[in-house]
């Protein structure tokens, strides 16, 4: 489990005790990344030598135990302590300020540092600021990034809930998301308050199918998201279609270069000898854009292979929706299909031929199954038909 902040665990640990970057020069001179590079150079050129200053040696010695403890926690797959995450995050912010030429994480009310790649555990530690090492702007920026992660995870479920009326499933998804937090986050009042609010939301939604519960709880993250958003497709569907195309082209070229280095050819058909293309790093929208090939960036063979991969993934998702071992019957299968459809980009739907008519039919089937279940007494306070029988 990786909880590091910045380019590497030991590089971040090198900032320990340096809350505002006063020893950044020493830390940089002792950077593990630099040592690795020069070591590699030494193996290829015996004339290259590295000499650490006395100041750098002293700095490394002073923080060796902390770095070892951090790496030991990583090796044991244990989450780093709040103190370790705080130290590394403090160093990361200071490094960002130095490189960007700014002095705050927020400028004119906007987040001025890119926290999107930081782990959830780190964002939680900064946002909650238990050790008091972060500024108000830093905690606000981390809170926004933490909220963005929640919003991104919940958006497809919001779309489904608004189409089906099943808000209990939305709250259940939020509960599952909260449960994925590490022990440090779960120990915070913020997490505990949100968890309690979500559990209350589940109960309220089950008691009033077809309507979002009004929990009147400021700690309810689902209600907050519903209040701030409207029905929409996932954010990725609205991004620039040119970016995935250029990224895909670069990724294919890199694979082709690697194949050539190995004396092989990059091939797109399993019947041919060579290095088979690896689409594992391509998301579904990128595959769809490759298939459509609007900017002619791909060969016919590449576009065809992308479509084959997309078809296989979609077929697998549909089969999983009807997997009898998962339980839940027709209603659960319909919900799984709606989830799959709601997560698709417009490009995917166009390539696969999935239209709104398809979604409406699945949605109608879901409503029918839910209505039948309710009439049989499931979730009904009066017991329904089941109680009568």
Buried (B, 14 or more C-beta within 10 A) or exposed (E): EEBBBBEBBBBBBBBBBBBEBEBBEBBBBBBBEEBEEEEEEEEEEEEEEEEBEEEBBEBBEEBEEBBEBBEEBBEEEEBBBBBBBBBBBBBBBBBBBEEEEEEBBBEEEEBBBEBEEBBBBBBBBBBBBBEEBBBEBBBBBBBBBBBBBBBEBBBBBBBBBBBBBBBBBBBBBBBEBBEEBBEBBEBBEBBBBBBEBBBBBBEBBBEBBEEBBEBEBEBBBBBBBBEEBEEEBBEBBEEEBEEBBEBBBEBBEEBBEEBEEEEBEBBBEEEEEBBBBEBEEBBBBBBBBBBBBEEEBBEEEBBBBBBBBBBEBBEEBEEEBEEEEEEBEBBBBBBBBBBBBBBBBEBBBBBBEBEEEBBEEBBEBBBEBBEEBBEBBBBBEEEBEEEEE
